[in-house]
Amino acid sequence: MPKVIWWGRSDLDYSRNRICRQLLQALGYQLIDFSPRISALADIEAQLKGLSADLVWVPCFRHRDVAAAARWARKKNIPLLFDPLISAWQKQVYERQKVRTDGLAARRLLNRESQWLHSADMVLLDTEPQRRMFMQRFKLSAAKTVCVYVGAEQPLFTPIAAERSPAAIEVLFYGSFIALHGVQTVIEAARLTRQHTHIRWVLLGDGPARASAQQQAVGLDNVYFEASVPYSQLPQRIAQADIVLGVFGDSEKAAQVMPNKVFQALACGRPVITRASAAYPADISKQHGLWQIEAANPQALSEAVLQWSHCAREQGQAAHTLYARYFSPPQLQQQLQAALHALGLVHA
């Protein structure tokens, strides 16, 4: 059985990591977890421990682990795959706006991230727009990058029977309330539908934008806020909703992603309304169960919700069929296997 070293102090419960680990195991790989004491000296620790494998995998957000992992992998003549999920440079410059785009700090961060990415043999990205951005911004070749969708963890996210109000349609937004989500668009759309008393808007979770969202929703009797629920209970909460909302931000990052909630809701058989993005397969806009609208457009969101409020419960099977066709584990396995084959790992 081929072996993969899962390199770095990563969050093994994070959905992207859990799904990638499931995919590797389904493809016949044995996982070896390596959580070094000091990231910068991890290659020395790995050498002292006598580690060996067929592949080194540096998981998402662990940019700081790439340099040492690459040094060790080169010495052992083992391929290194890095799954960044985000660009550290893009996050600091565009999302957090901590450094100026044309400033020295931004250039240094860009150069450092470029070095990390080029030291890997394969870079995994979660959408094609993300892949194109990494290729353009960091000068990565097409052969060195591959897209593997985020997906939804199986068998956790699956259609579940749930009691729903016969008199009300629940529109559910859930997440970490960050700028990318465009929560203000959701609140304004709810304001536009406040005369339609059968539509109930629920915002679940916590994060930086929650307080401002609550302030924005003052006086709206059709908007409700709920606390976060444990990850294991999320499918049951999704099942109670009639429509699930994706993201509506108009940033560069928002245009490049398919958020976890879209995959999870579709897997649970719930129709989704989200902002339009080239991240989705080209022909998916023609499918029932997923409605893409213009970013940061409350009017478009309110109109979509009003139209679907009359047929949302008829969209469940279409939503799940869409998930099975494009984003199910067999589809993701094919994507990942293409990356492994490109690295010469054809025996798995």
Contacts in CASP RR format, 6 or more apart in sequence:
PFRMAT RR
TARGET T0000
AUTHOR 0000-0000-0000
METHOD contacts of the structure
MODEL  1
MPKVIWWGRSDLDYSRNRICRQLLQALGYQLIDFSPRISALADIEAQLKG
LSADLVWVPCFRHRDVAAAARWARKKNIPLLFDPLISAWQKQVYERQKVR
TDGLAARRLLNRESQWLHSADMVLLDTEPQRRMFMQRFKLSAAKTVCVYV
GAEQPLFTPIAAERSPAAIEVLFYGSFIALHGVQTVIEAARLTRQHTHIR
WVLLGDGPARASAQQQAVGLDNVYFEASVPYSQLPQRIAQADIVLGVFGD
SEKAAQVMPNKVFQALACGRPVITRASAAYPADISKQHGLWQIEAANPQA
LSEAVLQWSHCAREQGQAAHTLYARYFSPPQLQQQLQAALHALGLVHA
1 28 0 8 1.000
1 29 0 8 1.000
1 30 0 8 1.000
2 28 0 8 1.000
2 29 0 8 1.000
2 30 0 8 1.000
2 53 0 8 1.000
2 54 0 8 1.000
2 55 0 8 1.000
2 345 0 8 1.000
2 347 0 8 1.000
2 348 0 8 1.000
3 29 0 8 1.000
3 30 0 8 1.000
3 31 0 8 1.000
3 32 0 8 1.000
3 52 0 8 1.000
3 53 0 8 1.000
3 54 0 8 1.000
3 55 0 8 1.000
4 24 0 8 1.000
4 29 0 8 1.000
4 30 0 8 1.000
4 31 0 8 1.000
4 32 0 8 1.000
4 53 0 8 1.000
4 54 0 8 1.000
4 55 0 8 1.000
4 56 0 8 1.000
4 57 0 8 1.000
5 32 0 8 1.000
5 34 0 8 1.000
5 46 0 8 1.000
5 51 0 8 1.000
5 53 0 8 1.000
5 55 0 8 1.000
5 56 0 8 1.000
5 57 0 8 1.000
6 21 0 8 1.000
6 31 0 8 1.000
6 32 0 8 1.000
6 33 0 8 1.000
6 34 0 8 1.000
6 57 0 8 1.000
6 59 0 8 1.000
7 34 0 8 1.000
7 36 0 8 1.000
7 42 0 8 1.000
7 46 0 8 1.000
7 56 0 8 1.000
7 57 0 8 1.000
7 58 0 8 1.000
7 59 0 8 1.000
7 62 0 8 1.000
7 65 0 8 1.000
7 69 0 8 1.000
8 34 0 8 1.000
8 35 0 8 1.000
8 36 0 8 1.000
8 39 0 8 1.000
8 42 0 8 1.000
8 58 0 8 1.000
8 59 0 8 1.000
8 62 0 8 1.000
8 65 0 8 1.000
8 69 0 8 1.000
9 35 0 8 1.000
9 36 0 8 1.000
9 39 0 8 1.000
9 62 0 8 1.000
9 65 0 8 1.000
10 17 0 8 1.000
10 35 0 8 1.000
10 59 0 8 1.000
10 60 0 8 1.000
10 61 0 8 1.000
10 62 0 8 1.000
11 17 0 8 1.000
11 61 0 8 1.000
12 18 0 8 1.000
12 21 0 8 1.000
12 33 0 8 1.000
13 231 0 8 1.000
14 60 0 8 1.000
15 150 0 8 1.000
15 152 0 8 1.000
15 153 0 8 1.000
15 231 0 8 1.000
15 260 0 8 1.000
16 59 0 8 1.000
16 60 0 8 1.000
16 83 0 8 1.000
16 85 0 8 1.000
16 126 0 8 1.000
16 150 0 8 1.000
17 59 0 8 1.000
17 60 0 8 1.000
18 153 0 8 1.000
19 150 0 8 1.000
19 151 0 8 1.000
19 152 0 8 1.000
19 153 0 8 1.000
19 332 0 8 1.000
20 57 0 8 1.000
20 59 0 8 1.000
20 83 0 8 1.000
20 148 0 8 1.000
20 336 0 8 1.000
21 31 0 8 1.000
22 153 0 8 1.000
22 154 0 8 1.000
22 329 0 8 1.000
23 148 0 8 1.000
23 329 0 8 1.000
23 332 0 8 1.000
23 333 0 8 1.000
23 336 0 8 1.000
24 31 0 8 1.000
24 57 0 8 1.000
24 336 0 8 1.000
25 31 0 8 1.000
26 329 0 8 1.000
26 333 0 8 1.000
27 333 0 8 1.000
27 336 0 8 1.000
27 337 0 8 1.000
27 340 0 8 1.000
27 348 0 8 1.000
28 348 0 8 1.000
29 54 0 8 1.000
29 55 0 8 1.000
29 348 0 8 1.000
32 51 0 8 1.000
32 53 0 8 1.000
34 42 0 8 1.000
34 46 0 8 1.000
34 49 0 8 1.000
34 51 0 8 1.000
36 42 0 8 1.000
36 45 0 8 1.000
36 46 0 8 1.000
36 65 0 8 1.000
36 68 0 8 1.000
37 45 0 8 1.000
38 45 0 8 1.000
39 62 0 8 1.000
39 64 0 8 1.000
39 65 0 8 1.000
39 68 0 8 1.000
40 64 0 8 1.000
40 67 0 8 1.000
40 68 0 8 1.000
41 68 0 8 1.000
42 65 0 8 1.000
42 68 0 8 1.000
42 69 0 8 1.000
42 72 0 8 1.000
43 68 0 8 1.000
43 69 0 8 1.000
43 71 0 8 1.000
43 72 0 8 1.000
43 75 0 8 1.000
46 68 0 8 1.000
46 72 0 8 1.000
47 72 0 8 1.000
47 75 0 8 1.000
51 72 0 8 1.000
52 76 0 8 1.000
53 78 0 8 1.000
54 78 0 8 1.000
54 345 0 8 1.000
55 78 0 8 1.000
55 79 0 8 1.000
55 80 0 8 1.000
55 81 0 8 1.000
55 340 0 8 1.000
55 343 0 8 1.000
55 345 0 8 1.000
56 69 0 8 1.000
56 72 0 8 1.000
56 73 0 8 1.000
56 78 0 8 1.000
56 79 0 8 1.000
56 80 0 8 1.000
56 81 0 8 1.000
57 81 0 8 1.000
57 83 0 8 1.000
58 65 0 8 1.000
58 66 0 8 1.000
58 69 0 8 1.000
58 80 0 8 1.000
58 81 0 8 1.000
58 82 0 8 1.000
58 83 0 8 1.000
58 120 0 8 1.000
59 83 0 8 1.000
60 83 0 8 1.000
60 84 0 8 1.000
60 85 0 8 1.000
60 86 0 8 1.000
61 84 0 8 1.000
61 85 0 8 1.000
61 86 0 8 1.000
63 84 0 8 1.000
63 88 0 8 1.000
63 113 0 8 1.000
63 116 0 8 1.000
66 80 0 8 1.000
66 82 0 8 1.000
66 116 0 8 1.000
66 117 0 8 1.000
66 119 0 8 1.000
66 120 0 8 1.000
67 115 0 8 1.000
67 116 0 8 1.000
67 119 0 8 1.000
69 80 0 8 1.000
70 80 0 8 1.000
70 119 0 8 1.000
70 120 0 8 1.000
73 79 0 8 1.000
73 80 0 8 1.000
73 121 0 8 1.000
79 121 0 8 1.000
79 122 0 8 1.000
79 343 0 8 1.000
79 344 0 8 1.000
79 345 0 8 1.000
80 119 0 8 1.000
80 120 0 8 1.000
80 121 0 8 1.000
80 122 0 8 1.000
81 120 0 8 1.000
81 121 0 8 1.000
81 122 0 8 1.000
81 123 0 8 1.000
81 124 0 8 1.000
81 339 0 8 1.000
81 343 0 8 1.000
82 116 0 8 1.000
82 117 0 8 1.000
82 120 0 8 1.000
82 122 0 8 1.000
82 123 0 8 1.000
82 124 0 8 1.000
83 123 0 8 1.000
83 124 0 8 1.000
83 148 0 8 1.000
84 117 0 8 1.000
84 123 0 8 1.000
84 124 0 8 1.000
84 125 0 8 1.000
85 126 0 8 1.000
87 113 0 8 1.000
87 133 0 8 1.000
87 134 0 8 1.000
87 137 0 8 1.000
87 138 0 8 1.000
88 109 0 8 1.000
88 113 0 8 1.000
89 106 0 8 1.000
89 109 0 8 1.000
89 110 0 8 1.000
89 113 0 8 1.000
89 137 0 8 1.000
90 133 0 8 1.000
90 137 0 8 1.000
90 252 0 8 1.000
90 253 0 8 1.000
91 253 0 8 1.000
92 98 0 8 1.000
92 99 0 8 1.000
92 106 0 8 1.000
92 109 0 8 1.000
93 99 0 8 1.000
93 100 0 8 1.000
93 101 0 8 1.000
93 106 0 8 1.000
93 109 0 8 1.000
94 101 0 8 1.000
94 251 0 8 1.000
94 252 0 8 1.000
94 253 0 8 1.000
95 178 0 8 1.000
95 179 0 8 1.000
95 180 0 8 1.000
95 251 0 8 1.000
95 253 0 8 1.000
99 105 0 8 1.000
99 106 0 8 1.000
99 109 0 8 1.000
100 106 0 8 1.000
110 137 0 8 1.000
110 138 0 8 1.000
113 138 0 8 1.000
114 138 0 8 1.000
114 139 0 8 1.000
117 123 0 8 1.000
117 134 0 8 1.000
117 138 0 8 1.000
117 140 0 8 1.000
118 138 0 8 1.000
118 139 0 8 1.000
118 140 0 8 1.000
120 144 0 8 1.000
121 144 0 8 1.000
121 343 0 8 1.000
122 144 0 8 1.000
122 145 0 8 1.000
122 146 0 8 1.000
122 339 0 8 1.000
122 342 0 8 1.000
122 343 0 8 1.000
123 134 0 8 1.000
123 140 0 8 1.000
123 144 0 8 1.000
123 145 0 8 1.000
123 146 0 8 1.000
124 145 0 8 1.000
124 146 0 8 1.000
124 147 0 8 1.000
124 148 0 8 1.000
124 336 0 8 1.000
124 339 0 8 1.000
125 131 0 8 1.000
125 134 0 8 1.000
125 145 0 8 1.000
125 146 0 8 1.000
125 147 0 8 1.000
125 148 0 8 1.000
126 147 0 8 1.000
126 148 0 8 1.000
126 149 0 8 1.000
126 150 0 8 1.000
126 257 0 8 1.000
126 258 0 8 1.000
127 147 0 8 1.000
127 149 0 8 1.000
127 256 0 8 1.000
127 257 0 8 1.000
127 258 0 8 1.000
127 277 0 8 1.000
127 279 0 8 1.000
128 147 0 8 1.000
128 278 0 8 1.000
128 279 0 8 1.000
129 255 0 8 1.000
129 256 0 8 1.000
129 277 0 8 1.000
129 278 0 8 1.000
129 279 0 8 1.000
130 147 0 8 1.000
130 256 0 8 1.000
130 257 0 8 1.000
130 279 0 8 1.000
131 145 0 8 1.000
131 146 0 8 1.000
131 147 0 8 1.000
133 256 0 8 1.000
134 140 0 8 1.000
134 145 0 8 1.000
135 141 0 8 1.000
135 142 0 8 1.000
135 145 0 8 1.000
143 342 0 8 1.000
146 335 0 8 1.000
146 338 0 8 1.000
146 339 0 8 1.000
146 342 0 8 1.000
147 335 0 8 1.000
148 332 0 8 1.000
148 335 0 8 1.000
148 336 0 8 1.000
148 339 0 8 1.000
149 258 0 8 1.000
149 263 0 8 1.000
149 326 0 8 1.000
149 327 0 8 1.000
149 331 0 8 1.000
149 332 0 8 1.000
149 335 0 8 1.000
150 258 0 8 1.000
150 259 0 8 1.000
150 260 0 8 1.000
150 263 0 8 1.000
151 260 0 8 1.000
151 263 0 8 1.000
151 267 0 8 1.000
151 327 0 8 1.000
151 332 0 8 1.000
152 260 0 8 1.000
152 263 0 8 1.000
152 264 0 8 1.000
152 266 0 8 1.000
152 267 0 8 1.000
152 268 0 8 1.000
152 323 0 8 1.000
152 327 0 8 1.000
154 267 0 8 1.000
154 328 0 8 1.000
154 329 0 8 1.000
156 232 0 8 1.000
156 235 0 8 1.000
157 234 0 8 1.000
157 235 0 8 1.000
157 238 0 8 1.000
157 263 0 8 1.000
157 264 0 8 1.000
157 267 0 8 1.000
157 268 0 8 1.000
158 235 0 8 1.000
158 267 0 8 1.000
158 268 0 8 1.000
159 239 0 8 1.000
159 268 0 8 1.000
159 269 0 8 1.000
159 316 0 8 1.000
159 320 0 8 1.000
160 235 0 8 1.000
160 236 0 8 1.000
160 239 0 8 1.000
160 268 0 8 1.000
161 239 0 8 1.000
162 236 0 8 1.000
162 239 0 8 1.000
162 240 0 8 1.000
163 240 0 8 1.000
164 170 0 8 1.000
164 240 0 8 1.000
164 242 0 8 1.000
164 313 0 8 1.000
165 200 0 8 1.000
167 198 0 8 1.000
168 198 0 8 1.000
168 199 0 8 1.000
168 200 0 8 1.000
169 198 0 8 1.000
169 199 0 8 1.000
169 200 0 8 1.000
169 242 0 8 1.000
169 243 0 8 1.000
169 309 0 8 1.000
169 312 0 8 1.000
170 200 0 8 1.000
170 202 0 8 1.000
170 240 0 8 1.000
170 241 0 8 1.000
170 242 0 8 1.000
170 243 0 8 1.000
171 190 0 8 1.000
171 199 0 8 1.000
171 200 0 8 1.000
171 201 0 8 1.000
171 202 0 8 1.000
171 241 0 8 1.000
171 242 0 8 1.000
171 243 0 8 1.000
171 244 0 8 1.000
171 245 0 8 1.000
171 305 0 8 1.000
172 202 0 8 1.000
172 204 0 8 1.000
172 237 0 8 1.000
172 238 0 8 1.000
172 240 0 8 1.000
172 241 0 8 1.000
172 243 0 8 1.000
172 244 0 8 1.000
172 245 0 8 1.000
173 181 0 8 1.000
173 183 0 8 1.000
173 186 0 8 1.000
173 201 0 8 1.000
173 202 0 8 1.000
173 203 0 8 1.000
173 204 0 8 1.000
173 244 0 8 1.000
173 245 0 8 1.000
173 246 0 8 1.000
174 203 0 8 1.000
174 204 0 8 1.000
174 205 0 8 1.000
174 234 0 8 1.000
174 237 0 8 1.000
174 238 0 8 1.000
174 244 0 8 1.000
174 261 0 8 1.000
175 181 0 8 1.000
175 204 0 8 1.000
175 205 0 8 1.000
175 228 0 8 1.000
175 261 0 8 1.000
176 205 0 8 1.000
176 206 0 8 1.000
176 207 0 8 1.000
177 183 0 8 1.000
177 205 0 8 1.000
177 206 0 8 1.000
177 207 0 8 1.000
177 208 0 8 1.000
177 209 0 8 1.000
177 210 0 8 1.000
177 213 0 8 1.000
178 207 0 8 1.000
178 208 0 8 1.000
178 209 0 8 1.000
179 208 0 8 1.000
179 209 0 8 1.000
179 249 0 8 1.000
179 251 0 8 1.000
180 247 0 8 1.000
180 249 0 8 1.000
180 251 0 8 1.000
180 253 0 8 1.000
180 254 0 8 1.000
180 257 0 8 1.000
181 209 0 8 1.000
181 246 0 8 1.000
181 247 0 8 1.000
181 248 0 8 1.000
181 249 0 8 1.000
181 259 0 8 1.000
182 209 0 8 1.000
182 247 0 8 1.000
182 248 0 8 1.000
182 249 0 8 1.000
182 254 0 8 1.000
182 296 0 8 1.000
183 203 0 8 1.000
183 209 0 8 1.000
183 210 0 8 1.000
183 212 0 8 1.000
183 213 0 8 1.000
184 209 0 8 1.000
184 212 0 8 1.000
184 213 0 8 1.000
184 216 0 8 1.000
185 248 0 8 1.000
185 249 0 8 1.000
185 296 0 8 1.000
185 297 0 8 1.000
185 298 0 8 1.000
185 301 0 8 1.000
186 201 0 8 1.000
186 203 0 8 1.000
186 213 0 8 1.000
186 245 0 8 1.000
186 248 0 8 1.000
186 298 0 8 1.000
186 301 0 8 1.000
187 213 0 8 1.000
187 216 0 8 1.000
187 217 0 8 1.000
187 220 0 8 1.000
187 223 0 8 1.000
188 216 0 8 1.000
188 298 0 8 1.000
189 201 0 8 1.000
189 298 0 8 1.000
189 299 0 8 1.000
189 301 0 8 1.000
189 302 0 8 1.000
189 305 0 8 1.000
190 201 0 8 1.000
190 217 0 8 1.000
190 220 0 8 1.000
190 222 0 8 1.000
190 223 0 8 1.000
190 302 0 8 1.000
191 220 0 8 1.000
191 298 0 8 1.000
192 298 0 8 1.000
192 299 0 8 1.000
192 302 0 8 1.000
193 199 0 8 1.000
193 201 0 8 1.000
193 222 0 8 1.000
193 302 0 8 1.000
193 305 0 8 1.000
193 306 0 8 1.000
194 220 0 8 1.000
194 221 0 8 1.000
194 222 0 8 1.000
196 222 0 8 1.000
196 306 0 8 1.000
196 309 0 8 1.000
197 222 0 8 1.000
198 309 0 8 1.000
199 222 0 8 1.000
199 305 0 8 1.000
199 306 0 8 1.000
199 309 0 8 1.000
200 222 0 8 1.000
200 224 0 8 1.000
201 220 0 8 1.000
201 222 0 8 1.000
201 223 0 8 1.000
201 224 0 8 1.000
202 224 0 8 1.000
202 225 0 8 1.000
202 226 0 8 1.000
202 241 0 8 1.000
203 210 0 8 1.000
203 213 0 8 1.000
203 223 0 8 1.000
203 224 0 8 1.000
203 225 0 8 1.000
203 226 0 8 1.000
204 225 0 8 1.000
204 226 0 8 1.000
204 227 0 8 1.000
204 228 0 8 1.000
204 229 0 8 1.000
204 237 0 8 1.000
205 226 0 8 1.000
205 227 0 8 1.000
205 228 0 8 1.000
206 227 0 8 1.000
206 228 0 8 1.000
210 225 0 8 1.000
213 225 0 8 1.000
214 225 0 8 1.000
217 223 0 8 1.000
217 225 0 8 1.000
229 237 0 8 1.000
234 264 0 8 1.000
235 264 0 8 1.000
235 268 0 8 1.000
238 244 0 8 1.000
238 264 0 8 1.000
238 265 0 8 1.000
238 268 0 8 1.000
238 270 0 8 1.000
239 268 0 8 1.000
239 270 0 8 1.000
241 270 0 8 1.000
242 270 0 8 1.000
242 271 0 8 1.000
242 309 0 8 1.000
242 312 0 8 1.000
242 313 0 8 1.000
243 270 0 8 1.000
243 271 0 8 1.000
243 272 0 8 1.000
243 273 0 8 1.000
243 305 0 8 1.000
243 308 0 8 1.000
243 309 0 8 1.000
243 312 0 8 1.000
244 261 0 8 1.000
244 262 0 8 1.000
244 265 0 8 1.000
244 270 0 8 1.000
244 271 0 8 1.000
244 272 0 8 1.000
244 273 0 8 1.000
245 261 0 8 1.000
245 272 0 8 1.000
245 273 0 8 1.000
245 274 0 8 1.000
245 301 0 8 1.000
246 259 0 8 1.000
246 261 0 8 1.000
246 262 0 8 1.000
246 265 0 8 1.000
246 272 0 8 1.000
246 273 0 8 1.000
246 274 0 8 1.000
246 275 0 8 1.000
247 254 0 8 1.000
247 257 0 8 1.000
247 259 0 8 1.000
247 261 0 8 1.000
247 274 0 8 1.000
247 275 0 8 1.000
248 254 0 8 1.000
248 274 0 8 1.000
248 275 0 8 1.000
248 293 0 8 1.000
248 295 0 8 1.000
248 296 0 8 1.000
248 297 0 8 1.000
248 301 0 8 1.000
249 275 0 8 1.000
249 295 0 8 1.000
249 296 0 8 1.000
250 275 0 8 1.000
250 295 0 8 1.000
250 296 0 8 1.000
254 275 0 8 1.000
254 277 0 8 1.000
254 295 0 8 1.000
255 275 0 8 1.000
255 277 0 8 1.000
255 278 0 8 1.000
255 279 0 8 1.000
255 295 0 8 1.000
256 277 0 8 1.000
256 279 0 8 1.000
257 277 0 8 1.000
257 279 0 8 1.000
258 277 0 8 1.000
258 279 0 8 1.000
258 280 0 8 1.000
259 274 0 8 1.000
261 272 0 8 1.000
262 272 0 8 1.000
262 274 0 8 1.000
262 290 0 8 1.000
263 323 0 8 1.000
263 327 0 8 1.000
265 271 0 8 1.000
265 272 0 8 1.000
265 319 0 8 1.000
266 272 0 8 1.000
266 289 0 8 1.000
266 290 0 8 1.000
266 319 0 8 1.000
266 320 0 8 1.000
266 322 0 8 1.000
266 323 0 8 1.000
266 327 0 8 1.000
267 320 0 8 1.000
267 323 0 8 1.000
267 327 0 8 1.000
267 328 0 8 1.000
268 320 0 8 1.000
269 316 0 8 1.000
269 317 0 8 1.000
269 319 0 8 1.000
269 320 0 8 1.000
269 323 0 8 1.000
270 316 0 8 1.000
270 319 0 8 1.000
271 288 0 8 1.000
271 289 0 8 1.000
271 290 0 8 1.000
271 291 0 8 1.000
271 308 0 8 1.000
271 312 0 8 1.000
271 315 0 8 1.000
271 316 0 8 1.000
271 318 0 8 1.000
271 319 0 8 1.000
272 289 0 8 1.000
272 290 0 8 1.000
272 291 0 8 1.000
272 319 0 8 1.000
273 291 0 8 1.000
273 292 0 8 1.000
273 293 0 8 1.000
273 301 0 8 1.000
273 304 0 8 1.000
273 305 0 8 1.000
273 308 0 8 1.000
274 290 0 8 1.000
274 291 0 8 1.000
274 292 0 8 1.000
274 293 0 8 1.000
275 292 0 8 1.000
275 293 0 8 1.000
275 294 0 8 1.000
275 295 0 8 1.000
275 296 0 8 1.000
276 285 0 8 1.000
276 292 0 8 1.000
276 293 0 8 1.000
276 294 0 8 1.000
276 295 0 8 1.000
277 292 0 8 1.000
280 290 0 8 1.000
280 292 0 8 1.000
281 326 0 8 1.000
284 290 0 8 1.000
284 322 0 8 1.000
284 326 0 8 1.000
285 292 0 8 1.000
287 318 0 8 1.000
287 322 0 8 1.000
288 315 0 8 1.000
288 318 0 8 1.000
288 319 0 8 1.000
288 322 0 8 1.000
289 315 0 8 1.000
289 316 0 8 1.000
289 318 0 8 1.000
289 319 0 8 1.000
289 322 0 8 1.000
290 319 0 8 1.000
290 322 0 8 1.000
291 304 0 8 1.000
291 308 0 8 1.000
293 300 0 8 1.000
293 301 0 8 1.000
293 304 0 8 1.000
294 300 0 8 1.000
308 315 0 8 1.000
325 331 0 8 1.000
337 348 0 8 1.000
340 346 0 8 1.000
340 348 0 8 1.000
END
